[in-house]
């Protein structure tokens, strides 16, 4: 059996959970940024398609 007390073990678990929460929040922010980038890219592509379809033939 380890010499750590229950309080020390609980504190260690709480610290790991805090770190996991921080990483989860960071990953969420990255995913949101990628999603936003994809939406902007689609919008720009749609605008290009509209411009191309509105141009008169040569």
C-alpha distance matrix in Angstrom:
0.0 3.8 6.6 8.7 10.4 11.6 14.9 13.9 12.5 15.7 17.8 16.6 17.4 20.7 21.6 21.2 23.3 25.9 26.1 26.6 29.3 31.1 31.1 32.3 35.1 36.1 36.3 38.4 40.7 41.2 42.0 44.4 46.1 46.5 47.9 50.3 51.4 52.1 54.1 56.2 56.8 58.0 60.2 61.7 62.3 64.0 66.2 67.2 68.1 70.2 72.0 72.7 74.1 76.2 77.9 81.4 82.1 83.8
3.8 0.0 3.8 5.5 8.1 10.0 12.7 11.0 9.9 13.5 15.0 13.7 15.1 18.3 18.7 18.6 21.0 23.2 23.4 24.3 27.0 28.4 28.6 30.1 32.7 33.6 34.1 36.2 38.4 38.9 39.9 42.3 43.8 44.4 45.9 48.2 49.2 50.1 52.2 54.0 54.7 56.1 58.2 59.6 60.4 62.2 64.2 65.2 66.3 68.4 70.0 70.8 72.3 74.3 75.9 79.5 80.2 81.9
6.6 3.8 0.0 3.8 6.4 9.5 11.5 9.8 10.2 13.7 14.6 13.9 16.0 18.6 18.9 19.5 22.0 23.7 24.1 25.5 27.9 29.2 29.8 31.5 33.7 34.6 35.5 37.6 39.5 40.2 41.5 43.6 45.1 46.0 47.5 49.6 50.7 51.8 53.7 55.4 56.3 57.9 59.8 61.1 62.1 63.9 65.7 66.8 68.1 70.0 71.5 72.5 74.1 76.0 77.6 81.2 82.1 83.6
8.7 5.5 3.8 0.0 3.7 6.6 8.1 6.1 6.6 10.0 10.7 10.3 12.6 14.9 15.3 16.2 18.6 20.1 20.8 22.3 24.5 25.7 26.6 28.3 30.3 31.4 32.4 34.3 36.2 37.2 38.4 40.4 41.9 43.0 44.4 46.4 47.6 48.8 50.6 52.3 53.3 54.9 56.7 58.1 59.2 60.9 62.6 63.8 65.1 67.0 68.5 69.6 71.1 73.0 74.6 78.2 79.2 80.9
10.4 8.1 6.4 3.7 0.0 3.8 5.3 5.2 6.4 8.7 9.9 10.7 12.5 14.3 15.5 16.8 18.5 20.1 21.4 22.8 24.5 26.1 27.3 28.6 30.5 31.9 33.1 34.7 36.6 37.9 39.0 40.7 42.5 43.7 44.9 46.8 48.3 49.5 51.1 52.8 54.1 55.5 57.1 58.7 59.9 61.4 63.2 64.6 65.8 67.5 69.1 70.4 71.8 73.5 75.3 78.9 80.1 81.8
11.6 10.0 9.5 6.6 3.8 0.0 3.8 5.4 5.0 6.1 8.5 9.8 10.5 12.2 14.1 15.3 16.4 18.2 20.0 20.9 22.4 24.4 25.7 26.6 28.5 30.3 31.3 32.5 34.7 36.1 37.0 38.6 40.6 41.8 42.8 44.7 46.4 47.5 48.9 50.8 52.1 53.3 55.0 56.7 57.9 59.2 61.1 62.6 63.7 65.3 67.1 68.4 69.6 71.3 73.3 76.9 78.1 80.0
14.9 12.7 11.5 8.1 5.3 3.8 0.0 3.8 5.4 5.1 6.1 8.6 9.9 10.4 12.2 14.3 15.2 16.3 18.4 19.8 20.9 22.6 24.4 25.4 26.9 28.7 30.1 31.2 33.0 34.8 35.9 37.2 39.1 40.6 41.6 43.2 45.0 46.4 47.6 49.3 50.9 52.2 53.6 55.3 56.8 58.0 59.7 61.3 62.6 64.1 65.8 67.2 68.5 70.0 72.0 75.6 77.0 78.8
13.9 11.0 9.8 6.1 5.2 5.4 3.8 0.0 3.8 5.5 5.0 6.1 8.7 9.8 10.5 12.4 14.2 15.2 16.6 18.4 19.9 21.2 22.7 24.2 25.8 27.1 28.6 30.1 31.8 33.2 34.6 36.1 37.7 39.2 40.5 42.1 43.6 45.0 46.5 48.1 49.5 51.0 52.5 54.0 55.4 56.9 58.5 60.0 61.4 63.0 64.5 65.9 67.3 68.9 70.7 74.4 75.6 77.3
12.5 9.9 10.2 6.6 6.4 5.0 5.4 3.8 0.0 3.8 5.4 5.0 6.2 8.6 9.9 10.7 12.3 14.2 15.4 16.5 18.4 20.1 21.2 22.4 24.4 25.9 26.9 28.4 30.4 31.7 32.7 34.5 36.3 37.4 38.6 40.6 42.1 43.2 44.8 46.6 47.8 49.1 50.9 52.5 53.6 55.1 56.9 58.3 59.5 61.2 62.9 64.1 65.4 67.2 69.0 72.6 73.8 75.6
15.7 13.5 13.7 10.0 8.7 6.1 5.1 5.5 3.8 0.0 3.8 5.4 5.0 6.1 8.6 9.9 10.4 12.2 14.2 15.2 16.3 18.4 19.9 20.7 22.4 24.3 25.5 26.6 28.6 30.3 31.1 32.6 34.6 36.0 36.9 38.7 40.5 41.6 42.9 44.8 46.2 47.5 49.0 50.8 52.1 53.3 55.1 56.7 57.8 59.4 61.2 62.5 63.7 65.4 67.3 71.0 72.3 74.2
17.8 15.0 14.6 10.7 9.9 8.5 6.1 5.0 5.4 3.8 0.0 3.8 5.5 5.1 6.2 8.7 9.8 10.5 12.4 14.2 15.2 16.6 18.5 19.7 21.1 22.7 24.3 25.6 27.2 28.9 30.2 31.5 33.2 34.8 36.0 37.5 39.2 40.6 42.0 43.6 45.1 46.6 47.9 49.5 51.0 52.4 54.0 55.6 56.9 58.4 60.0 61.4 62.8 64.4 66.2 69.9 71.2 73.0
16.6 13.7 13.9 10.3 10.7 9.8 8.6 6.1 5.0 5.4 3.8 0.0 3.8 5.4 5.1 6.3 8.6 9.9 10.7 12.4 14.3 15.5 16.7 18.3 20.1 21.3 22.6 24.3 26.0 27.2 28.6 30.3 31.8 33.1 34.5 36.3 37.6 39.0 40.6 42.2 43.5 45.0 46.6 48.1 49.4 51.0 52.6 54.0 55.3 57.0 58.6 59.8 61.3 63.0 64.7 68.4 69.6 71.2
17.4 15.1 16.0 12.6 12.5 10.5 9.9 8.7 6.2 5.0 5.5 3.8 0.0 3.8 5.4 5.1 6.2 8.6 9.9 10.5 12.3 14.3 15.3 16.2 18.3 20.0 20.8 22.2 24.4 25.7 26.6 28.3 30.3 31.4 32.5 34.4 36.0 37.1 38.6 40.5 41.7 43.0 44.7 46.3 47.5 48.9 50.7 52.2 53.3 55.0 56.7 58.0 59.3 61.0 62.9 66.5 67.7 69.5
20.7 18.3 18.6 14.9 14.3 12.2 10.4 9.8 8.6 6.1 5.1 5.4 3.8 0.0 3.8 5.5 5.0 6.1 8.7 9.8 10.5 12.4 14.3 15.0 16.5 18.4 19.8 20.8 22.7 24.5 25.5 26.8 28.7 30.3 31.2 32.8 34.6 36.0 37.2 38.9 40.5 41.8 43.2 44.9 46.4 47.6 49.3 50.9 52.2 53.6 55.3 56.8 58.1 59.6 61.6 65.2 66.6 68.5
21.6 18.7 18.9 15.3 15.5 14.1 12.2 10.5 9.9 8.6 6.2 5.1 5.4 3.8 0.0 3.8 5.4 5.0 6.3 8.6 9.9 10.7 12.5 14.1 15.4 16.7 18.4 19.9 21.4 22.9 24.4 25.8 27.3 28.9 30.3 31.7 33.2 34.8 36.3 37.7 39.1 40.8 42.2 43.6 45.1 46.7 48.2 49.6 51.1 52.7 54.1 55.6 57.1 58.6 60.3 64.0 65.3 67.0
21.2 18.6 19.5 16.2 16.8 15.3 14.3 12.4 10.7 9.9 8.7 6.3 5.1 5.5 3.8 0.0 3.8 5.4 5.1 6.1 8.6 9.9 10.5 12.1 14.2 15.3 16.3 18.2 20.0 21.1 22.3 24.2 25.8 26.9 28.3 30.1 31.5 32.8 34.5 36.1 37.3 38.8 40.5 41.9 43.1 44.7 46.5 47.8 49.1 50.8 52.4 53.6 55.1 56.8 58.5 62.2 63.3 65.0
23.3 21.0 22.0 18.6 18.5 16.4 15.2 14.2 12.3 10.4 9.8 8.6 6.2 5.0 5.4 3.8 0.0 3.8 5.4 5.0 6.1 8.6 9.8 10.2 12.2 14.2 15.1 16.2 18.3 19.9 20.7 22.3 24.3 25.5 26.5 28.3 30.1 31.2 32.6 34.4 35.8 37.1 38.6 40.4 41.6 42.9 44.7 46.3 47.4 49.0 50.7 52.1 53.4 55.0 56.9 60.6 61.8 63.7
25.9 23.2 23.7 20.1 20.1 18.2 16.3 15.2 14.2 12.2 10.5 9.9 8.6 6.1 5.0 5.4 3.8 0.0 3.8 5.4 5.1 6.3 8.7 9.8 10.6 12.5 14.3 15.3 16.7 18.6 20.0 21.1 22.8 24.6 25.7 27.1 28.8 30.4 31.6 33.1 34.7 36.2 37.5 39.1 40.7 42.0 43.5 45.2 46.6 48.0 49.6 51.1 52.5 53.9 55.8 59.5 60.9 62.7
26.1 23.4 24.1 20.8 21.4 20.0 18.4 16.6 15.4 14.2 12.4 10.7 9.9 8.7 6.3 5.1 5.4 3.8 0.0 3.8 5.4 5.1 6.2 8.5 9.9 10.6 12.3 14.2 15.5 16.7 18.4 20.0 21.3 22.7 24.3 25.8 27.1 28.7 30.3 31.7 33.0 34.7 36.2 37.6 39.0 40.7 42.1 43.5 45.0 46.7 48.1 49.4 51.0 52.6 54.2 57.9 59.2 60.8
26.6 24.3 25.5 22.3 22.8 20.9 19.8 18.4 16.5 15.2 14.2 12.4 10.5 9.8 8.6 6.1 5.0 5.4 3.8 0.0 3.8 5.4 5.1 6.0 8.6 9.8 10.4 12.1 14.2 15.2 16.2 18.1 19.9 20.9 22.2 24.1 25.5 26.7 28.4 30.1 31.3 32.7 34.4 35.9 37.1 38.6 40.4 41.8 43.0 44.8 46.4 47.6 49.0 50.7 52.5 56.1 57.3 59.1
29.3 27.0 27.9 24.5 24.5 22.4 20.9 19.9 18.4 16.3 15.2 14.3 12.3 10.5 9.9 8.6 6.1 5.1 5.4 3.8 0.0 3.8 5.4 4.9 6.1 8.6 9.8 10.4 12.3 14.3 15.2 16.4 18.4 19.9 20.8 22.4 24.3 25.6 26.8 28.5 30.1 31.4 32.8 34.5 35.9 37.2 38.8 40.5 41.8 43.2 44.9 46.4 47.7 49.2 51.1 54.8 56.2 58.1
31.1 28.4 29.2 25.7 26.1 24.4 22.6 21.2 20.1 18.4 16.6 15.5 14.3 12.4 10.7 9.9 8.6 6.3 5.1 5.4 3.8 0.0 3.8 5.4 5.1 6.2 8.7 9.9 10.7 12.5 14.3 15.4 16.7 18.6 20.0 21.1 22.7 24.5 25.8 27.1 28.7 30.4 31.6 33.1 34.7 36.2 37.6 39.1 40.7 42.1 43.5 45.1 46.6 48.0 49.7 53.5 54.9 56.6
31.1 28.6 29.8 26.6 27.3 25.7 24.4 22.7 21.2 19.9 18.5 16.7 15.3 14.3 12.5 10.5 9.8 8.7 6.2 5.1 5.4 3.8 0.0 3.8 5.4 5.0 6.1 8.5 9.8 10.6 12.2 14.1 15.3 16.5 18.2 19.9 21.0 22.5 24.3 25.7 26.8 28.6 30.2 31.5 32.8 34.5 36.1 37.4 38.8 40.6 42.0 43.2 44.9 46.5 48.1 51.8 53.0 54.6
32.3 30.1 31.5 28.3 28.6 26.6 25.4 24.2 22.4 20.7 19.7 18.3 16.2 15.0 14.1 12.1 10.2 9.8 8.5 6.0 4.9 5.4 3.8 0.0 3.8 5.4 5.1 6.1 8.7 9.9 10.5 12.2 14.2 15.3 16.3 18.2 19.9 21.0 22.4 24.3 25.6 26.9 28.5 30.2 31.4 32.8 34.5 36.0 37.2 38.9 40.6 41.8 43.2 44.9 46.7 50.3 51.6 53.5
35.1 32.7 33.7 30.3 30.5 28.5 26.9 25.8 24.4 22.4 21.1 20.1 18.3 16.5 15.4 14.2 12.2 10.6 9.9 8.6 6.1 5.1 5.4 3.8 0.0 3.8 5.5 5.0 6.3 8.7 9.9 10.5 12.4 14.3 15.2 16.4 18.3 20.0 21.0 22.5 24.2 25.7 26.9 28.5 30.2 31.4 32.9 34.6 36.0 37.4 38.9 40.5 41.9 43.3 45.2 48.9 50.4 52.3
36.1 33.6 34.6 31.4 31.9 30.3 28.7 27.1 25.9 24.3 22.7 21.3 20.0 18.4 16.7 15.3 14.2 12.5 10.6 9.8 8.6 6.2 5.0 5.4 3.8 0.0 3.8 5.4 5.2 6.4 8.7 9.9 10.7 12.5 14.3 15.4 16.6 18.5 20.1 21.2 22.6 24.5 25.8 27.0 28.6 30.3 31.6 33.0 34.7 36.2 37.5 39.0 40.7 42.1 43.7 47.4 48.8 50.4
36.3 34.1 35.5 32.4 33.1 31.3 30.1 28.6 26.9 25.5 24.3 22.6 20.8 19.8 18.4 16.3 15.1 14.3 12.3 10.4 9.8 8.7 6.1 5.1 5.5 3.8 0.0 3.8 5.4 5.1 6.2 8.6 9.8 10.6 12.2 14.2 15.2 16.5 18.4 19.9 20.9 22.5 24.3 25.6 26.8 28.5 30.2 31.5 32.8 34.6 36.1 37.3 38.8 40.5 42.2 45.8 47.0 48.8
38.4 36.2 37.6 34.3 34.7 32.5 31.2 30.1 28.4 26.6 25.6 24.3 22.2 20.8 19.9 18.2 16.2 15.3 14.2 12.1 10.4 9.9 8.5 6.1 5.0 5.4 3.8 0.0 3.8 5.4 5.1 6.1 8.6 9.9 10.4 12.2 14.1 15.2 16.4 18.3 19.8 21.0 22.5 24.2 25.6 26.8 28.5 30.2 31.4 32.9 34.6 36.0 37.3 38.8 40.8 44.4 45.8 47.8
40.7 38.4 39.5 36.2 36.6 34.7 33.0 31.8 30.4 28.6 27.2 26.0 24.4 22.7 21.4 20.0 18.3 16.7 15.5 14.2 12.3 10.7 9.8 8.7 6.3 5.2 5.4 3.8 0.0 3.8 5.5 5.1 6.2 8.7 9.8 10.4 12.2 14.2 15.2 16.4 18.2 19.9 21.0 22.4 24.2 25.6 26.9 28.5 30.1 31.5 32.9 34.5 36.0 37.3 39.1 42.8 44.3 46.1
41.2 38.9 40.2 37.2 37.9 36.1 34.8 33.2 31.7 30.3 28.9 27.2 25.7 24.5 22.9 21.1 19.9 18.6 16.7 15.2 14.3 12.5 10.6 9.9 8.7 6.4 5.1 5.4 3.8 0.0 3.8 5.4 5.1 6.2 8.6 9.8 10.5 12.3 14.2 15.3 16.3 18.4 19.9 20.9 22.4 24.2 25.6 26.8 28.5 30.2 31.5 32.8 34.5 36.0 37.6 41.3 42.5 44.2
42.0 39.9 41.5 38.4 39.0 37.0 35.9 34.6 32.7 31.1 30.2 28.6 26.6 25.5 24.4 22.3 20.7 20.0 18.4 16.2 15.2 14.3 12.2 10.5 9.9 8.7 6.2 5.1 5.5 3.8 0.0 3.8 5.4 5.1 6.1 8.6 9.8 10.5 12.3 14.2 15.2 16.5 18.3 19.9 20.9 22.4 24.3 25.6 26.8 28.6 30.2 31.4 32.8 34.5 36.3 39.9 41.1 43.0
44.4 42.3 43.6 40.4 40.7 38.6 37.2 36.1 34.5 32.6 31.5 30.3 28.3 26.8 25.8 24.2 22.3 21.1 20.0 18.1 16.4 15.4 14.1 12.2 10.5 9.9 8.6 6.1 5.1 5.4 3.8 0.0 3.8 5.4 5.0 6.1 8.5 9.8 10.5 12.2 14.1 15.3 16.4 18.3 19.8 20.9 22.5 24.3 25.6 26.9 28.6 30.1 31.4 32.8 34.8 38.5 40.0 42.0
46.1 43.8 45.1 41.9 42.5 40.6 39.1 37.7 36.3 34.6 33.2 31.8 30.3 28.7 27.3 25.8 24.3 22.8 21.3 19.9 18.4 16.7 15.3 14.2 12.4 10.7 9.8 8.6 6.2 5.1 5.4 3.8 0.0 3.8 5.4 5.1 6.1 8.6 9.8 10.5 12.1 14.2 15.2 16.4 18.2 19.8 21.0 22.4 24.2 25.6 26.9 28.4 30.1 31.4 33.1 36.8 38.3 40.0
46.5 44.4 46.0 43.0 43.7 41.8 40.6 39.2 37.4 36.0 34.8 33.1 31.4 30.3 28.9 26.9 25.5 24.6 22.7 20.9 19.9 18.6 16.5 15.3 14.3 12.5 10.6 9.9 8.7 6.2 5.1 5.4 3.8 0.0 3.8 5.4 5.0 6.1 8.6 9.8 10.4 12.2 14.1 15.2 16.3 18.2 19.8 20.9 22.3 24.2 25.6 26.7 28.4 30.1 31.6 35.3 36.5 38.2
47.9 45.9 47.5 44.4 44.9 42.8 41.6 40.5 38.6 36.9 36.0 34.5 32.5 31.2 30.3 28.3 26.5 25.7 24.3 22.2 20.8 20.0 18.2 16.3 15.2 14.3 12.2 10.4 9.8 8.6 6.1 5.0 5.4 3.8 0.0 3.8 5.4 5.1 6.2 8.7 9.8 10.6 12.3 14.3 15.3 16.5 18.4 20.0 21.0 22.6 24.4 25.7 26.9 28.6 30.5 34.1 35.5 37.5
50.3 48.2 49.6 46.4 46.8 44.7 43.2 42.1 40.6 38.7 37.5 36.3 34.4 32.8 31.7 30.1 28.3 27.1 25.8 24.1 22.4 21.1 19.9 18.2 16.4 15.4 14.2 12.2 10.4 9.8 8.6 6.1 5.1 5.4 3.8 0.0 3.8 5.4 5.1 6.2 8.5 9.9 10.5 12.3 14.2 15.2 16.5 18.4 19.9 21.0 22.6 24.3 25.6 26.9 28.8 32.5 34.1 36.2
51.4 49.2 50.7 47.6 48.3 46.4 45.0 43.6 42.1 40.5 39.2 37.6 36.0 34.6 33.2 31.5 30.1 28.8 27.1 25.5 24.3 22.7 21.0 19.9 18.3 16.6 15.2 14.1 12.2 10.5 9.8 8.5 6.1 5.0 5.4 3.8 0.0 3.8 5.4 5.1 6.1 8.6 9.8 10.5 12.2 14.1 15.2 16.4 18.3 19.9 21.0 22.4 24.2 25.6 27.1 30.8 32.2 33.9
52.1 50.1 51.8 48.8 49.5 47.5 46.4 45.0 43.2 41.6 40.6 39.0 37.1 36.0 34.8 32.8 31.2 30.4 28.7 26.7 25.6 24.5 22.5 21.0 20.0 18.5 16.5 15.2 14.2 12.3 10.5 9.8 8.6 6.1 5.1 5.4 3.8 0.0 3.8 5.5 5.0 6.1 8.5 9.8 10.4 12.2 14.1 15.2 16.3 18.3 19.9 20.9 22.4 24.2 25.9 29.5 30.6 32.6
54.1 52.2 53.7 50.6 51.1 48.9 47.6 46.5 44.8 42.9 42.0 40.6 38.6 37.2 36.3 34.5 32.6 31.6 30.3 28.4 26.8 25.8 24.3 22.4 21.0 20.1 18.4 16.4 15.2 14.2 12.3 10.5 9.8 8.6 6.2 5.1 5.4 3.8 0.0 3.8 5.4 5.1 6.1 8.6 9.8 10.5 12.3 14.2 15.2 16.4 18.4 19.9 20.9 22.4 24.5 28.1 29.7 31.9
56.2 54.0 55.4 52.3 52.8 50.8 49.3 48.1 46.6 44.8 43.6 42.2 40.5 38.9 37.7 36.1 34.4 33.1 31.7 30.1 28.5 27.1 25.7 24.3 22.5 21.2 19.9 18.3 16.4 15.3 14.2 12.2 10.5 9.8 8.7 6.2 5.1 5.5 3.8 0.0 3.8 5.5 5.0 6.1 8.6 9.8 10.5 12.3 14.1 15.2 16.5 18.3 19.9 21.0 22.7 26.4 28.1 30.1
56.8 54.7 56.3 53.3 54.1 52.1 50.9 49.5 47.8 46.2 45.1 43.5 41.7 40.5 39.1 37.3 35.8 34.7 33.0 31.3 30.1 28.7 26.8 25.6 24.2 22.6 20.9 19.8 18.2 16.3 15.2 14.1 12.1 10.4 9.8 8.5 6.1 5.0 5.4 3.8 0.0 3.8 5.4 5.1 6.1 8.6 9.8 10.5 12.3 14.2 15.3 16.4 18.3 19.9 21.3 24.9 26.2 28.0
58.0 56.1 57.9 54.9 55.5 53.3 52.2 51.0 49.1 47.5 46.6 45.0 43.0 41.8 40.8 38.8 37.1 36.2 34.7 32.7 31.4 30.4 28.6 26.9 25.7 24.5 22.5 21.0 19.9 18.4 16.5 15.3 14.2 12.2 10.6 9.9 8.6 6.1 5.1 5.5 3.8 0.0 3.8 5.4 5.0 6.1 8.6 9.8 10.4 12.2 14.2 15.1 16.3 18.2 20.1 23.6 24.9 27.1
60.2 58.2 59.8 56.7 57.1 55.0 53.6 52.5 50.9 49.0 47.9 46.6 44.7 43.2 42.2 40.5 38.6 37.5 36.2 34.4 32.8 31.6 30.2 28.5 26.9 25.8 24.3 22.5 21.0 19.9 18.3 16.4 15.2 14.1 12.3 10.5 9.8 8.5 6.1 5.0 5.4 3.8 0.0 3.8 5.4 5.0 6.2 8.6 9.8 10.5 12.3 14.2 15.2 16.4 18.5 22.2 24.0 26.3
61.7 59.6 61.1 58.1 58.7 56.7 55.3 54.0 52.5 50.8 49.5 48.1 46.3 44.9 43.6 41.9 40.4 39.1 37.6 35.9 34.5 33.1 31.5 30.2 28.5 27.0 25.6 24.2 22.4 20.9 19.9 18.3 16.4 15.2 14.3 12.3 10.5 9.8 8.6 6.1 5.1 5.4 3.8 0.0 3.8 5.4 5.0 6.2 8.6 9.8 10.5 12.3 14.2 15.3 16.7 20.4 22.1 24.0
62.3 60.4 62.1 59.2 59.9 57.9 56.8 55.4 53.6 52.1 51.0 49.4 47.5 46.4 45.1 43.1 41.6 40.7 39.0 37.1 35.9 34.7 32.8 31.4 30.2 28.6 26.8 25.6 24.2 22.4 20.9 19.8 18.2 16.3 15.3 14.2 12.2 10.4 9.8 8.6 6.1 5.0 5.4 3.8 0.0 3.8 5.4 5.0 6.2 8.7 9.8 10.5 12.2 14.2 15.5 19.1 20.2 22.3
64.0 62.2 63.9 60.9 61.4 59.2 58.0 56.9 55.1 53.3 52.4 51.0 48.9 47.6 46.7 44.7 42.9 42.0 40.7 38.6 37.2 36.2 34.5 32.8 31.4 30.3 28.5 26.8 25.6 24.2 22.4 20.9 19.8 18.2 16.5 15.2 14.1 12.2 10.5 9.8 8.6 6.1 5.0 5.4 3.8 0.0 3.8 5.4 5.0 6.2 8.6 9.8 10.5 12.2 14.4 17.9 19.4 22.0
66.2 64.2 65.7 62.6 63.2 61.1 59.7 58.5 56.9 55.1 54.0 52.6 50.7 49.3 48.2 46.5 44.7 43.5 42.1 40.4 38.8 37.6 36.1 34.5 32.9 31.6 30.2 28.5 26.9 25.6 24.3 22.5 21.0 19.8 18.4 16.5 15.2 14.1 12.3 10.5 9.8 8.6 6.2 5.0 5.4 3.8 0.0 3.8 5.4 5.0 6.2 8.6 9.8 10.5 12.4 16.1 18.2 20.5
67.2 65.2 66.8 63.8 64.6 62.6 61.3 60.0 58.3 56.7 55.6 54.0 52.2 50.9 49.6 47.8 46.3 45.2 43.5 41.8 40.5 39.1 37.4 36.0 34.6 33.0 31.5 30.2 28.5 26.8 25.6 24.3 22.4 20.9 20.0 18.4 16.4 15.2 14.2 12.3 10.5 9.8 8.6 6.2 5.0 5.4 3.8 0.0 3.8 5.4 5.1 6.1 8.5 9.8 10.8 14.4 15.9 17.8
68.1 66.3 68.1 65.1 65.8 63.7 62.6 61.4 59.5 57.8 56.9 55.3 53.3 52.2 51.1 49.1 47.4 46.6 45.0 43.0 41.8 40.7 38.8 37.2 36.0 34.7 32.8 31.4 30.1 28.5 26.8 25.6 24.2 22.3 21.0 19.9 18.3 16.3 15.2 14.1 12.3 10.4 9.8 8.6 6.2 5.0 5.4 3.8 0.0 3.8 5.4 5.1 6.1 8.5 10.1 13.4 14.6 17.1
70.2 68.4 70.0 67.0 67.5 65.3 64.1 63.0 61.2 59.4 58.4 57.0 55.0 53.6 52.7 50.8 49.0 48.0 46.7 44.8 43.2 42.1 40.6 38.9 37.4 36.2 34.6 32.9 31.5 30.2 28.6 26.9 25.6 24.2 22.6 21.0 19.9 18.3 16.4 15.2 14.2 12.2 10.5 9.8 8.7 6.2 5.0 5.4 3.8 0.0 3.8 5.4 5.1 6.1 8.7 12.0 14.1 16.9
72.0 70.0 71.5 68.5 69.1 67.1 65.8 64.5 62.9 61.2 60.0 58.6 56.7 55.3 54.1 52.4 50.7 49.6 48.1 46.4 44.9 43.5 42.0 40.6 38.9 37.5 36.1 34.6 32.9 31.5 30.2 28.6 26.9 25.6 24.4 22.6 21.0 19.9 18.4 16.5 15.3 14.2 12.3 10.5 9.8 8.6 6.2 5.1 5.4 3.8 0.0 3.8 5.5 5.1 6.3 10.0 12.3 14.5
72.7 70.8 72.5 69.6 70.4 68.4 67.2 65.9 64.1 62.5 61.4 59.8 58.0 56.8 55.6 53.6 52.1 51.1 49.4 47.6 46.4 45.1 43.2 41.8 40.5 39.0 37.3 36.0 34.5 32.8 31.4 30.1 28.4 26.7 25.7 24.3 22.4 20.9 19.9 18.3 16.4 15.1 14.2 12.3 10.5 9.8 8.6 6.1 5.1 5.4 3.8 0.0 3.8 5.5 5.5 8.7 9.9 12.2
74.1 72.3 74.1 71.1 71.8 69.6 68.5 67.3 65.4 63.7 62.8 61.3 59.3 58.1 57.1 55.1 53.4 52.5 51.0 49.0 47.7 46.6 44.9 43.2 41.9 40.7 38.8 37.3 36.0 34.5 32.8 31.4 30.1 28.4 26.9 25.6 24.2 22.4 20.9 19.9 18.3 16.3 15.2 14.2 12.2 10.5 9.8 8.5 6.1 5.1 5.5 3.8 0.0 3.8 5.6 8.1 9.5 12.7
76.2 74.3 76.0 73.0 73.5 71.3 70.0 68.9 67.2 65.4 64.4 63.0 61.0 59.6 58.6 56.8 55.0 53.9 52.6 50.7 49.2 48.0 46.5 44.9 43.3 42.1 40.5 38.8 37.3 36.0 34.5 32.8 31.4 30.1 28.6 26.9 25.6 24.2 22.4 21.0 19.9 18.2 16.4 15.3 14.2 12.2 10.5 9.8 8.5 6.1 5.1 5.5 3.8 0.0 3.8 6.4 9.2 12.3
77.9 75.9 77.6 74.6 75.3 73.3 72.0 70.7 69.0 67.3 66.2 64.7 62.9 61.6 60.3 58.5 56.9 55.8 54.2 52.5 51.1 49.7 48.1 46.7 45.2 43.7 42.2 40.8 39.1 37.6 36.3 34.8 33.1 31.6 30.5 28.8 27.1 25.9 24.5 22.7 21.3 20.1 18.5 16.7 15.5 14.4 12.4 10.8 10.1 8.7 6.3 5.5 5.6 3.8 0.0 3.8 6.5 8.9
81.4 79.5 81.2 78.2 78.9 76.9 75.6 74.4 72.6 71.0 69.9 68.4 66.5 65.2 64.0 62.2 60.6 59.5 57.9 56.1 54.8 53.5 51.8 50.3 48.9 47.4 45.8 44.4 42.8 41.3 39.9 38.5 36.8 35.3 34.1 32.5 30.8 29.5 28.1 26.4 24.9 23.6 22.2 20.4 19.1 17.9 16.1 14.4 13.4 12.0 10.0 8.7 8.1 6.4 3.8 0.0 3.8 6.5
82.1 80.2 82.1 79.2 80.1 78.1 77.0 75.6 73.8 72.3 71.2 69.6 67.7 66.6 65.3 63.3 61.8 60.9 59.2 57.3 56.2 54.9 53.0 51.6 50.4 48.8 47.0 45.8 44.3 42.5 41.1 40.0 38.3 36.5 35.5 34.1 32.2 30.6 29.7 28.1 26.2 24.9 24.0 22.1 20.2 19.4 18.2 15.9 14.6 14.1 12.3 9.9 9.5 9.2 6.5 3.8 0.0 3.8
83.8 81.9 83.6 80.9 81.8 80.0 78.8 77.3 75.6 74.2 73.0 71.2 69.5 68.5 67.0 65.0 63.7 62.7 60.8 59.1 58.1 56.6 54.6 53.5 52.3 50.4 48.8 47.8 46.1 44.2 43.0 42.0 40.0 38.2 37.5 36.2 33.9 32.6 31.9 30.1 28.0 27.1 26.3 24.0 22.3 22.0 20.5 17.8 17.1 16.9 14.5 12.2 12.7 12.3 8.9 6.5 3.8 0.0
